[in-house]
Amino acid sequence: MKEILSVENMRKSDAATISSGTPGAVLMQRAAKGIFESVQWEAPVAIVCGSGNNAGDGYALAPILRDHGIECSLFLLGETFSEDGKYYFDRCVSDSIPFYPCEKADFTEYKTVVDCIFGTGFRGEAEGKAKEIIDKINCSEAFVVSADINSGLNGENGMGKTCVLSDVTVSVGSFKPGHFLSMAKDCMKKAVNAEIGISPLEKPYYLIEKEDAKKAFPERKNFSNKSTYGYIALVGGSEKYAGAVKLASLSNAAMRAGAGVCRIAAPKSLCRALVPETLESTLFPLSEKDGNIAFNENEAKELMRGMKAIAFGMGIGLGEGAAALLNYLLINYTGTLIIDADALTLLSKMPADAIKNSPCKIVLTPHNMEFSRLSGHTVEEILDSPVALAREYAEKTGATLLLKGPSTVITDGKDVYFCDRGCPGMATAGSGDVLSGILAAVCGYNKNTVLAAYGAAYVNGLAGELAQEENGAVSMTAGDTVRHIPEAVRKITEDGNDG
């Protein structure tokens, strides 16, 4: 796992490192060296500097470039400096490194442009000269390097209106949430971190890597059988959301992700259509009324029996029967209950303590709108503080929350994990259902719901990336992701594969 520090944690950790005896100028030099070592430089280089320590990283970088025979020039938005930044700017002057006001910036003759305008503490929108220079950078044909974070991008939530579009972003000290959330992936083609010797003062978040996800897929033994790897149930479907193909895709995703036995529970009328589509899964027909699930307590008891995990809600609708079955499971089920899709809306209408008082382990898989209904926060508030609000809700309810987005945030209220696997092609109907199928399977053979959640998110995202490579972002479907689950699992679990 790689550490991710909130902007405030990074600020405090930086200050503590300085207080303990490492001068800020030394940290700035380390940052500049880290940026230098992370890039294949092509001269000439333009370094665009704002004010503060982000600009200081640019001033410290320029002499390093010069010492390595790489021609560079500085472009300044103004002559306002931090103390350490002024130290390195004065060195640039003494080294005769040319500098100009940003109004004179013309990047047509530069092969590389370094963005040192705003740091991770930036809030609001880039305006005036800053917006103009960002637009110039984005219109240039140069290779663009952003120092610490792309200027204009919020370091805490990855939101921004006018942002530098980089070929590589070199974070300084540690990754920040804004390197992964919301718009981040659209702003940076690649993100790397330059370690400069700052230890976290407070508990960090964590970025999931291949070896972390691998722990959710233990080696399979010869002396085992289908029950070893879990009986799971997928409950969903309604007449409105015809759903037979969707449920078949769900079951295929679950089986490909290693479920021992997958049971599909759906309205009786859908089960007839599912028979030829789900040869490896068993069917559990549910009573129905007008094409929607009708609650039957005896069926509910039988549905739960022996199930390690149940994924509930995909295409199930918002009828009374579905609500009654969800309520029954919350009160009586003792395995792992994954609540997704329509069931999240049903859950939002239930008493606030329905999750907290439940005897089962609960995993919630909302996107921002669904989380808005659950939490009572607006989508705008969630976009502004996704990590804080997700952790707050998980802590309050005792659930494991998997907040879906360009990068997935997983939290149990104590720890926070980021999974940055996934791609634009997954913005298509059914992608969330595929994740639920994978998650149900992984929960079937993992007691740790947080491990299962981030392992499933990693496989789902990697399978989506593989599907996009084959089909392209425009044409891929959720079914394409399902087809690539075996390859994704193999890449994660087999040594030497690139996961």
N, C-alpha and C positions, 0 to 999 in steps of 0.2 A: 504494500500500500504506500502511496505517496501522500504526504501531508498537504492539506489545504487550510490556510489560515484566513479567518475573516479579516476584513480590513482593519477593524479595531484591534483584534488580536495581534496582527502584524505591526500595527503602530506601537502598541504596548511592548511587544517583544523587541522591536528595534530600539525603543527608548531604554529598555532594561539592559540590552547588550551594550549600549553606549555608557550607561551608568556604571556598568560593571567593569569598565576600563577599555573598551574598544572604541576609539574615536570615530565619529561619524564620517570623517574624511577617509578613514581606512575602509569602512564599509562601502563607501561610494566607489573607491578604487576597485574593491573586489567585485562590485556590481558591474562596473565598466569592463573589467577583465572577463567576467562571466559572459557578458554580452558579446564581447569580441570572440571568445572561444566557441560560441554557439553558432557562428555564421560563417559561410564561405564568402569572403568579401570580394567585391569587384569594384574597382575604382573608376572614376572618382566617386566620393561619398559625400552626400549632403546630410548634415545633422541639424534637425529642426528642434529648437529648444524654447520651452515656455518659461516658467519661473519655478522656483522651488527645487526640491531634490531630484525630481524626474529630469529636469533640465540639467542638473548637476551631473547625473549619470552620463548625459551626452557630452558635457564639457570634459569629464574624466576619460571618456572614450576617445576623444579626438587625439590626444597625445599618444595613446596606444596605437592608433591607426598610423599616425605619422611615424612612430618609431619602427613600424613594420613596413615602411615604404608605401603606405596606402594614402594617396592624396585625398584630403577632406576639407570641407568648408562648413562653417556654422551659419545658421540662419536664426535670428533672434526675434521672438514676438515682442520683446521689450528688454530693458536692462534692469530687471528686478531679480535679485539673486538670494538664495539661501546662503547661510554662512559657508557651508562646505562647497556649495556650488560656485560661490565667488572665488574660493581658493583655486578651483580647477579652471575657472574662466580666466583668471589672471595668469595661470600657467599657459593656457592656450595663447593668450596675448604675447607672453614672453617667448613662446615658441613660434611666433609669427604665423599662427594658423589663421587664415582669413575668416572674418565674420561680417555679416551683412544683416540689415533689417529684413524681416520676413517679406515685406512688400516687394523686395527685389528678387524674391525666389523665382527661379526658372529652372525646373528640373529636367529639361529636355536633354541636357548634356551630362546628367548624372546617372550612373548605373545603379547606385544604391541610395536609398533615402532612409535615414533613421528618425523615427518618431519619438521625440522626448518632450512632448508638449504638456500633456497632463498625466498624472499618476493615478494610483488606485483610489485615492481619496476624492477624485473628481465627482461632483454631483451636478445635476441639471443638464443644460444643453450647451454645446459649443456655439459661441456667437462671435460676431465681428471678425477681427483679424484671425482668430483661432479657427473659425469655420472656413474662412477663405483659404487658409493654408492647408487645412485638412482636405478640402475639395481639390486643391492643387496636387497634393500628394496622391489622392485617389485617381486623378486623371493622368498622372504620369505613367510612363512605361517602365519605371525603375523597379528594382527589387526592394520591397518595403520591410523594414525591421522596426517593430514596436518595442520600446524599452519598458519593461514591467507589465504594461497593459496598453491596449490600443486607445489612443487619446479619444475622448468622447464617450467611452464605454464605462459604465458604472462598475467599480471593482467588486461590489457586494452582490449585485443581481444580474449583471450582464446586459442591462438595458442601455439604450442610447439612441439618439436621433441622428446626429451627424458624427460618424466614427471613422477613424483611420482603418482602412482595409489592408491588412498586413499579409506578407508571405510567411513570415515567422514572427512570433511574439516571444520574447525572452522574459519570463517572470523573474523577479529578483527576490531571493530569500526563500520564497515559497509560493506555490500557486494560491490564487484567491478564488472565491466562488465565481466572480465575474469572468474568469477564464473559461467557464463551462456552461453557465446558465443562459437561458433566453437567446439573445442575439449573438453570443460569443462565437459560436461555430461559423456563423455567416461573416464574421469580421476577421477571423484569423485562419489561415490555411494550416498552420502548425503552431503548437505551443510547446515550449521547453522551459525548464526551470534552471536558473543559475543559483547554486547554493553559495551563500556568503558568510555562513557561520552564525546565523541567528537561530536560537532555540525558542520554541513556542513558550510564551509565558502562561497561556491558558490552553486548555485541551483543544487540539486541532480537529478538523474534519479529515476524512480520508478518501482518496481516490482509489477505486477498485482496479486492480490489475489482474492479468491472467492467472497468476499463482494464487491470488485470493479467491477468484471464482472457482478455481479447480477444487478447492476444499469442499464445495457443495456437491461434488460428483465423486464420491468415494469409489475406490477400485472395486469392481464386482468380483465376487468369489465364485468358484465352482460349486462349493457347498452352499447353495442358496436356491431360492425359488421365487415365484412371482410375489408371494406375500412378504418376502424380505424387503422388497422395494416399494411396497405400499399399494393398498387399494385406495383409489381416489374416485371422487364423483364430480361431475360437471353438471350443474343444474342451470337450465336456461331455456330460452325459446318461447315463442308465442305466435299466434296467428298473424299479428301485425308485423312482427319481425320474422318473416318466414323461417329463417334460421336453420333449416336442415343442413345446408352447405356450411354455414357458420359453425354449427355444433360439430359437424364432421371435421372441420379444420381444427377446432379446439381439441378434439380427441386425438387427432393425428399429432398435434403439437405435444400433447401430454405424453403419448406413447413414445414419440421420438426423443423426448427429454428424459425418458427412463422410468415412467410409471410402471409398476408391476401389473396392475389391472386398472383399467379406466372404465367407469360406469357413466353413461350419459342418461341423465334424468330430464325428461322433457314431456310436454303434453302428448297424450296418446296419438293424436293425429299427426304429429311431427315424427314420431318414432317409426311409423310405416315408411316414411321417406328416407329415414336414416339407415334402414337395414342394409341396403347395398353399398352405403358409403363408409361404414364403420365396421369392417370385418374383424378388427382386433379388439374392439370395445364391446362392452355389454350394454344393453338398453334397459332402462327402468321407466316404463310408461307411467305418467302421472295423470291423475284425474284432471279433467278440464271443464271449463264452462265458457262457451263462446270463443273457443280457441285459446284461452288463457288458463294457466294453472289454477286448479281449485284445491284448496287445502284439505288434506285428509290426514288425520293424525297417525293412523296406522301406517300409511305410506311413508310419512315423515320418519317414524321410528325405524322402519325397514331401510329407508334410504341411508340413515346415519350409521347403521350397524356395521362395524368393522372398517369404517372409512377413516384412514389416517388424515386425509385432507378433503375438503369440499370447496370447490369454486362455485360461487353463486351469483347469478344476476345477468349473464350475458344474453341480451335480447329477450329478457323475461317479461318486460313490460312493467307497468305500475299498478296492476290490478290488486284487488283485495286478497286473492289467493296467494299471490307471490309475497305480499307483505306479511300475511299470516305465517307462511312457511319460513320466511326469514326470521321472524320473531321467535318461532318455535326453535329454530336452530340456535339462535342466540341464547336461549334459556336452557336448552337441553344438550346441545352437542359439546363434546369434550376434546375433539381433535383440533385441527387447524382449519379455520374458516376464512376463505379468501372472498372478499366482497368487492364486486366490480360492477361497472356499467349501471344498468337500471337499479340494481340493488343499492348502490350508493345514494341514489335519489330517495329510495324507500327508507334507507337508514337515516337520512337527514330529517325525516318527518317523525322519527321515533324519539323517545325521551333521551336526554343527554347522557344518562348513565347506562344506556342499553349496552354499550360496548364494555364499559368499565366493569359492570357486574356480571358479564358473561363468563362461564366456566371454560370456554374454548379460547385458544390462541387466535387472534384476529389479525389479518393482513388486509389493509385497505389499499386500493390501487387507483386513486383518482387522477384525472387531469385537472387543470386549473379551475375549470368551471364546476366540475364535480366537487372539488375541494372547497370551492366557494360556498356551495350549498351545505356541505358538512360543517364547515367552520364558522360560517356567518360573516366571513371577510369578503370584501369585493375582490374581483379578479385583479383589479389594479393594485390593491393592497398586497395580494399574494405575489404578483410580479415584482413588487417593490421589496418584499421581505420573504422570499420563499422558504429559506432555510429556517429562519426563526419561527415562522408560523407553523411550518411542518413539525418542527421539534416540539413546539408548545402543545400542538394538538395531540401528538403521540404521547407526550408525557401526561397530559390530562386524562386521556382515555385508556392508556395501557396497551394500545394497539401498535403494530408495526405499520408504518405509513410509507408507501412507495408513491412519491409524487412524480408523475410522468411529465416529460418535457424533452427538449433537445438533449439534455443530460438528465438522468433520473436521480432524485434525491431520496435516499432510504434512511429512515430513522426510527428508533424505538423510544425516542424522548431523552435518551442518554447519549448515544453516539450518533454521528451523522456520516453517511457514506455517499459518495458521488459515483455514478456509473456513466461514463461519457461515450459508451458504445451506442451506435445507432446512426441513422442517415436520413436525408430528406425523403427518400423513397418510401419510408415507413409512415409517412403522413397520408395514410390511405385506410379505407374502411376495413375493420377487422384486425388491425395491428395490436390493439389493446387486448382483444380476445385471445390472440396467439400468446401474448405474454401471460395471460391468466392460465392457459393450458399448461405452459411450461412451468409456471409457478406452482400450480397444483401438484404436478409431478414431483418437482424438487422438494416440496414440503412433505410429500409422501415418504421420503427416506431421509429427511433432515429434521431433527427436533428444534434446531435453532432457526427461528423464523427470519431473523435478520440475515443470517448466512444464506438461507434459501432465497430470500428476496433479492439480494444483490447478485447471487449466482444466476438466478433466472433472468434478471435484467441484463446481465452481461451476455448470456447465451442469446437472448432475444435480439439484442442490439448487434451482436456479431453476425448472427444469421441474417439479419436485415442488410448489413453491409455486404455480405457475400451475395445476397439476392440482387442488390443494386448493381454490383459489379457485372452480373450476368445479364440483367434485364434493363438497366438504366433506371434513373430516379422517376421518370415520367411513367413508365410502363409497368413497373413491378407492382405486385399485389401482395396481400397478406399471405396468400397461399404460397407465393414464392419464398417468403421467409420460412414457412413451415418446411418446405423442401430442403432448405439449407441448415436446418437444426442439426442433423447428424454431423455435417462437416464442422459446424461451429463447436459442438461438443467435443469432437475429435481433436480439433485444434487446441482446445483448452486442456484436455486431459492427457494428451500424448506429448511426451517430451520432444522438444525440437520443433514443434509446430508454432507458427506465428499466430498467436491469438490476439 
